[in-house]
């Protein structure tokens, strides 16, 4: 099953949203937000890609609003519940990925395992996008009309993300 580039991008954005949500959920109410990528290079504690998204633009801008303590608590609970719900699916994918890693291409059932993982990855990508959208709707509903207007304005003022290389899906060189 081949996903088109828009579906892949949406899945990647949703995954980043869900991966970075713990940073938002566990943040101290008055803590300063972590630096955005690119402000001081692309340094990440521990290396790798983790921490790069920092909750995505929606959560980053949501954090900048003057939320009441009750709103902060509700947001934390919703984000935590969303993360907890996705954990078992994530573990299932990791298990399939590990099985494929430890299976050689000439093994019996290799092609079936590849197809099983491809289907599971496609389903997980779709589910992540749908769950991220549902969480975004739930969080948005917690805001006052004034907060919603401010959030929309701030999101509209964000710069366009940099173009990515179509060939590798990475940064242009």
C-alpha positions in Angstrom: 0.0 0.0 0.0 1.6 3.3 -1.1 0.7 6.5 0.7 0.9 9.7 -1.2 3.2 12.5 0.0 0.3 14.6 1.6 -0.8 11.6 3.6 2.8 10.9 4.6 3.3 14.5 5.6 0.1 14.5 7.6 1.1 11.3 9.4 4.5 12.7 10.2 3.0 15.9 11.5 0.6 14.0 13.6 3.3 11.7 14.9 5.4 14.7 15.9 2.4 16.1 17.7 1.8 13.0 19.6 5.5 12.4 20.3 6.0 15.9 21.6 2.8 16.1 23.6 4.4 14.8 26.8 6.6 18.0 26.9 3.4 20.0 26.9 1.4 17.8 29.3 4.1 17.6 31.9 5.4 21.2 31.6 5.2 23.5 34.7 2.5 26.1 34.3 4.9 29.0 34.5 7.9 27.3 32.9 9.5 28.9 29.9 8.9 27.0 26.7 11.8 25.0 25.3 13.7 26.6 22.5 12.3 26.0 19.0 14.4 24.0 16.5 16.8 26.2 14.6 17.1 28.9 17.2 20.5 27.4 18.3 21.1 24.9 15.6 19.4 21.6 15.6 20.9 20.4 18.9 18.8 17.7 20.6 19.6 16.3 24.0 20.7 12.7 23.4 20.8 13.2 19.6 18.2 11.8 17.2 15.0 13.4 16.2 13.1 13.3 19.5 12.2 16.7 20.9 12.4 18.4 17.6 8.6 19.1 17.3 8.0 20.4 20.8 4.3 19.8 20.5 3.9 21.3 17.1 2.6 24.8 16.3 -0.8 24.2 17.7 0.4 23.1 21.2 3.2 25.7 21.2 0.7 28.5 20.5 -1.8 27.0 22.9 0.8 27.2 25.6 1.3 30.9 25.0 -2.3 31.7 25.8 -3.3 32.8 29.3 -5.0 29.6 30.3 -6.6 29.3 33.7 -5.3 26.6 36.0 -8.5 24.6 35.3 -7.9 24.8 31.6 -4.2 23.8 32.0 -5.3 20.8 34.0 -7.9 19.8 31.5 -5.4 20.1 28.6 -2.8 18.0 30.5 -5.4 15.3 31.2 -6.6 15.2 27.6 -3.0 15.0 26.2 -2.1 12.3 28.7 -5.2 10.3 27.9 -4.4 10.6 24.2 -0.8 9.4 24.7 -1.9 6.5 26.9 -4.4 5.4 24.3 -1.7 5.3 21.6 0.8 3.4 23.6 -0.4 -0.2 22.8 -0.6 0.5 19.1 3.0 1.9 19.2 4.2 -1.2 21.1 2.5 -3.5 18.5 4.3 -1.6 15.7 7.6 -1.8 17.5 7.2 -5.6 17.9 6.4 -6.0 14.2 9.4 -3.8 13.3 11.7 -5.9 15.5 10.4 -9.2 14.0 11.1 -7.9 10.5 14.6 -6.7 11.6 15.4 -10.2 12.9 13.9 -12.0 9.8 16.1 -12.5 6.7 14.6 -12.0 3.3 15.0 -15.7 2.4 13.0 -16.8 5.5 9.6 -18.4 5.1 6.9 -15.8 5.7 9.2 -12.8 5.1 6.9 -11.3 2.5 3.8 -11.8 4.6 5.6 -10.1 7.5 6.6 -7.2 5.3 2.9 -6.8 4.2 1.7 -7.1 7.8 4.0 -4.4 8.9 3.2 -2.2 5.9 -0.5 -2.5 6.7 0.0 -1.8 10.4 2.2 1.3 9.6 -0.5 2.6 7.2 -3.3 2.0 9.7 -1.2 3.6 12.5 -0.5 6.7 10.4 -4.2 7.1 9.6 -5.1 6.6 13.3 -2.4 9.1 14.5 -3.8 11.8 12.1 -7.4 11.1 13.2 -6.5 11.0 16.9 -4.4 14.2 16.6 -7.3 15.9 14.9 -9.7 14.7 17.6 -7.3 15.9 20.4 -6.9 19.3 18.7 -10.7 19.6 18.6 -11.0 18.6 22.2 -8.4 21.2 23.3 -9.9 23.9 21.1 -13.3 23.3 22.7 -11.7 24.1 26.1 -10.9 27.6 25.1 -12.9 30.8 25.5 -14.0 32.7 22.4 -11.2 35.3 23.0 -8.6 32.6 23.4 -9.8 30.9 20.2 -9.5 34.1 18.3 -6.0 34.8 19.6 -4.9 31.2 18.8 -6.2 31.4 15.3 -4.5 34.7 14.7 -1.2 33.4 16.1 -1.4 30.3 14.0 -2.1 32.3 10.8 0.9 34.5 11.5 3.3 31.5 11.6 5.9 31.4 8.8 5.6 28.7 6.2 7.7 25.6 7.1 10.9 25.2 5.0 10.6 23.1 1.9 11.8 19.5 2.1 13.6 17.5 -0.5 11.1 15.3 -2.3 13.6 12.6 -3.0 14.6 11.9 0.7 11.9 13.7 2.6 14.7 15.4 4.5 16.0 19.0 4.5 17.2 20.4 1.2 21.0 20.5 0.9 
